[in-house]
Amino acid sequence: MSIIGVQKGDFVLGVSAMDADEGENSKLKFTLGGKDAQNFDVNPANGVITASENFKQKSSFDIIVEVQDEGLPRLKRESR
């Protein structure tokens, strides 16, 4: 993904996940990792990723999006 002229708080990407469980076990939490994760914020409830700073131009970022459910044991998946 190439980012040009993005301002702090601008929408960058939306990710989604589904859990087959019901009730509390089906609630999902999104987090970010990777060497460029500090450049972005993620809404833990809905997976919307926004810029945490202004970008003039950058052609690539190394981020990992992780989602975890509230079941026991907690299950998680990640994607780059």
ROSE-4610 file (N, C-alpha, C; in Angstrom, 1 decimal, always signed):
// ROSE-4610
residu = [M/M/M/S/S/S/I/I/I/I/I/I/G/G/G/V/V/V/Q/Q/Q/K/K/K/G/G/G/D/D/D/F/F/F/V/V/V/L/L/L/G/G/G/V/V/V/S/S/S/A/A/A/M/M/M/D/D/D/A/A/A/D/D/D/E/E/E/G/G/G/E/E/E/N/N/N/S/S/S/K/K/K/L/L/L/K/K/K/F/F/F/T/T/T/L/L/L/G/G/G/G/G/G/K/K/K/D/D/D/A/A/A/Q/Q/Q/N/N/N/F/F/F/D/D/D/V/V/V/N/N/N/P/P/P/A/A/A/N/N/N/G/G/G/V/V/V/I/I/I/T/T/T/A/A/A/S/S/S/E/E/E/N/N/N/F/F/F/K/K/K/Q/Q/Q/K/K/K/S/S/S/S/S/S/F/F/F/D/D/D/I/I/I/I/I/I/V/V/V/E/E/E/V/V/V/Q/Q/Q/D/D/D/E/E/E/G/G/G/L/L/L/P/P/P/R/R/R/L/L/L/K/K/K/R/R/R/E/E/E/S/S/S/R/R/R]
num = [1/1/1/2/2/2/3/3/3/4/4/4/5/5/5/6/6/6/7/7/7/8/8/8/9/9/9/10/10/10/11/11/11/12/12/12/13/13/13/14/14/14/15/15/15/16/16/16/17/17/17/18/18/18/19/19/19/20/20/20/21/21/21/22/22/22/23/23/23/24/24/24/25/25/25/26/26/26/27/27/27/28/28/28/29/29/29/30/30/30/31/31/31/32/32/32/33/33/33/34/34/34/35/35/35/36/36/36/37/37/37/38/38/38/39/39/39/40/40/40/41/41/41/42/42/42/43/43/43/44/44/44/45/45/45/46/46/46/47/47/47/48/48/48/49/49/49/50/50/50/51/51/51/52/52/52/53/53/53/54/54/54/55/55/55/56/56/56/57/57/57/58/58/58/59/59/59/60/60/60/61/61/61/62/62/62/63/63/63/64/64/64/65/65/65/66/66/66/67/67/67/68/68/68/69/69/69/70/70/70/71/71/71/72/72/72/73/73/73/74/74/74/75/75/75/76/76/76/77/77/77/78/78/78/79/79/79/80/80/80]
x = [+0.8/+0.0/+0.9/+0.6/+1.3/+0.5/+1.2/+0.5/+1.1/+0.3/+0.7/-0.3/+0.3/-0.6/-1.6/-1.3/-2.2/-1.9/-3.0/-2.9/-3.2/-2.7/-3.0/-4.5/-5.0/-6.4/-7.1/-6.5/-7.1/-7.3/-8.4/-8.6/-7.6/-7.0/-6.0/-6.5/-7.1/-7.5/-8.5/-9.5/-10.4/-10.2/-10.1/-9.9/-11.1/-11.5/-12.6/-12.2/-13.0/-12.8/-14.1/-14.4/-15.6/-15.2/-16.0/-15.9/-17.2/-17.1/-18.4/-19.0/-18.2/-18.7/-19.9/-20.6/-21.7/-21.3/-22.0/-21.9/-20.5/-20.0/-18.7/-17.6/-17.6/-16.6/-16.4/-17.5/-17.4/-16.8/-16.6/-16.0/-14.6/-14.2/-12.9/-12.2/-10.8/-10.0/-8.9/-8.7/-7.7/-6.5/-5.3/-4.1/-3.1/-2.1/-1.1/+0.3/+1.1/+2.5/+3.3/+4.6/+5.5/+6.3/+7.4/+8.3/+7.7/+6.6/+6.0/+4.7/+4.3/+3.0/+2.8/+3.9/+3.7/+3.2/+3.2/+2.7/+1.2/+0.6/-0.9/-1.6/-2.9/-3.7/-4.8/-5.2/-6.3/-7.4/-8.6/-9.8/-9.9/-9.7/-9.6/-11.0/-12.1/-13.4/-13.8/-13.3/-13.8/-12.8/-11.5/-10.4/-10.1/-10.7/-10.4/-9.0/-8.2/-6.8/-6.7/-6.1/-5.9/-4.5/-4.1/-2.7/-2.5/-1.4/-1.1/-0.2/+0.2/+1.0/+0.8/+1.3/+1.2/+2.2/+1.9/+2.8/+2.8/+4.0/+4.1/+4.1/+5.0/+5.0/+5.8/+5.3/+6.0/+5.4/+6.2/+5.6/+5.3/+5.8/+5.5/+5.7/+5.0/+5.0/+5.0/+5.7/+5.7/+4.8/+3.5/+2.6/+2.0/+1.7/+1.0/-0.3/-1.4/-2.8/-3.1/-3.3/-3.7/-5.1/-5.8/-7.2/-7.3/-7.9/-8.0/-9.4/-9.9/-11.3/-11.2/-12.4/-12.5/-12.8/-12.7/-13.0/-11.8/-12.0/-10.9/-10.8/-9.7/-8.5/-8.7/-8.0/-8.1/-7.4/-8.1/-7.6/-7.2/-6.1/-5.7/-5.1/-5.2/-4.7/-4.0/-3.1/-2.4/-2.2/-2.1/-1.8/-0.9/+0.0/+0.8/+0.2]
y = [-1.2/+0.0/+1.2/+2.2/+3.4/+4.5/+5.3/+6.4/+7.7/+8.6/+9.9/+10.9/+11.9/+13.0/+12.6/+11.7/+11.2/+12.1/+12.5/+13.3/+12.4/+12.9/+12.2/+12.0/+10.8/+10.5/+10.0/+10.2/+9.7/+8.2/+7.8/+6.3/+5.8/+4.6/+4.0/+2.6/+1.8/+0.5/+0.0/-0.8/-1.5/-3.0/-3.7/-5.1/-5.7/-7.0/-7.6/-9.1/-9.6/-11.0/-11.4/-12.8/-13.3/-14.5/-14.7/-15.7/-16.5/-17.8/-18.6/-18.8/-18.4/-18.5/-17.5/-17.6/-16.7/-16.0/-14.9/-14.2/-13.6/-13.5/-12.9/-13.6/-14.9/-15.6/-15.1/-14.5/-14.1/-12.7/-11.9/-10.6/-10.7/-9.8/-9.8/-8.5/-8.6/-7.4/-7.4/-6.2/-6.0/-5.2/-5.7/-5.0/-4.9/-4.0/-3.9/-4.3/-4.8/-5.1/-4.8/-5.2/-4.9/-3.7/-3.5/-2.4/-1.0/-0.9/+0.4/+0.6/-0.3/-0.2/+1.1/+1.8/+3.0/+4.2/+4.0/+5.0/+4.9/+3.9/+3.7/+3.4/+3.7/+3.3/+2.4/+1.4/+0.6/+0.6/+0.7/+0.6/-0.8/-1.2/-2.6/-3.3/-2.6/-3.2/-3.5/-2.6/-2.8/-2.9/-2.8/-3.1/-1.9/-0.7/+0.4/+1.0/+1.0/+1.5/+3.0/+3.8/+5.2/+5.6/+6.7/+7.2/+7.9/+7.6/+8.2/+9.4/+9.7/+10.9/+11.3/+12.4/+12.8/+12.1/+11.8/+11.2/+12.0/+12.4/+13.0/+11.9/+11.0/+9.8/+8.7/+7.5/+6.3/+5.2/+4.3/+3.3/+2.0/+1.7/+0.5/+0.6/-0.2/-0.3/-1.7/-2.0/-3.3/-3.3/-3.8/-3.9/-5.3/-5.7/-7.0/-6.7/-7.1/-7.0/-8.3/-8.2/-9.4/-9.2/-10.3/-10.3/-11.5/-11.3/-12.3/-12.3/-13.5/-13.6/-13.6/-13.6/-13.6/-14.9/-16.0/-17.3/-17.9/-19.0/-19.7/-21.1/-21.5/-20.6/-19.5/-18.4/-17.3/-17.7/-17.5/-17.8/-16.5/-16.6/-15.4/-15.7/-14.8/-14.9/-13.6/-13.6/-12.4/-12.4/-11.2/-11.0/-9.9/-9.9/-8.8/-8.0]
z = [+0.0/+0.0/+0.0/-0.8/-0.9/-0.2/+0.6/+1.3/+0.9/+0.4/+0.0/+0.5/+1.2/+1.7/+2.8/+3.6/+4.6/+5.9/+6.5/+7.7/+8.9/+10.1/+11.3/+11.5/+11.8/+12.0/+10.8/+9.6/+8.3/+8.3/+7.7/+7.5/+6.6/+6.9/+6.1/+5.5/+6.4/+6.1/+7.1/+6.6/+7.5/+7.4/+8.5/+8.5/+9.2/+8.9/+9.5/+9.9/+10.8/+11.2/+11.8/+11.8/+12.4/+13.3/+14.3/+15.3/+15.3/+15.2/+15.3/+16.7/+17.7/+19.1/+19.3/+20.4/+20.8/+22.1/+22.3/+23.6/+23.7/+25.0/+25.3/+24.5/+24.3/+23.5/+22.1/+21.6/+20.2/+20.0/+21.1/+21.0/+20.5/+19.6/+19.0/+19.4/+19.5/+19.8/+18.8/+18.1/+17.1/+17.7/+17.4/+17.8/+16.6/+16.7/+15.6/+16.2/+15.3/+15.6/+14.4/+14.4/+13.3/+13.5/+12.7/+12.9/+12.7/+11.9/+11.6/+12.3/+13.3/+14.0/+14.7/+15.1/+15.8/+14.9/+13.6/+12.7/+12.5/+13.2/+13.0/+14.3/+14.3/+15.4/+14.9/+15.7/+15.3/+16.4/+15.9/+16.8/+17.3/+18.5/+19.0/+18.8/+18.7/+18.5/+17.1/+16.2/+14.8/+13.7/+14.1/+13.1/+12.1/+12.4/+11.5/+11.9/+10.9/+11.0/+10.5/+11.3/+11.0/+11.1/+10.5/+10.6/+12.0/+12.7/+13.9/+13.8/+12.5/+12.2/+10.7/+10.3/+8.9/+8.0/+6.8/+5.9/+4.6/+4.2/+2.9/+1.8/+1.9/+0.9/+1.5/+1.4/+1.8/+1.0/+0.5/-0.4/+0.3/+1.5/+2.1/+3.6/+4.4/+5.8/+6.2/+7.4/+7.9/+9.2/+9.0/+10.1/+10.1/+11.3/+11.5/+12.2/+11.7/+12.3/+13.0/+14.3/+15.0/+15.6/+15.6/+16.1/+17.1/+18.3/+19.3/+19.8/+20.1/+20.7/+22.2/+22.8/+24.3/+24.9/+24.0/+24.5/+25.3/+26.0/+26.7/+26.1/+25.5/+25.4/+24.4/+24.5/+23.6/+22.3/+21.2/+19.9/+19.2/+18.5/+17.7/+16.4/+15.5/+14.1/+13.8/+12.9/+12.4/+10.9/+10.4/+9.0/+8.8/+7.8/+7.4/+6.3]
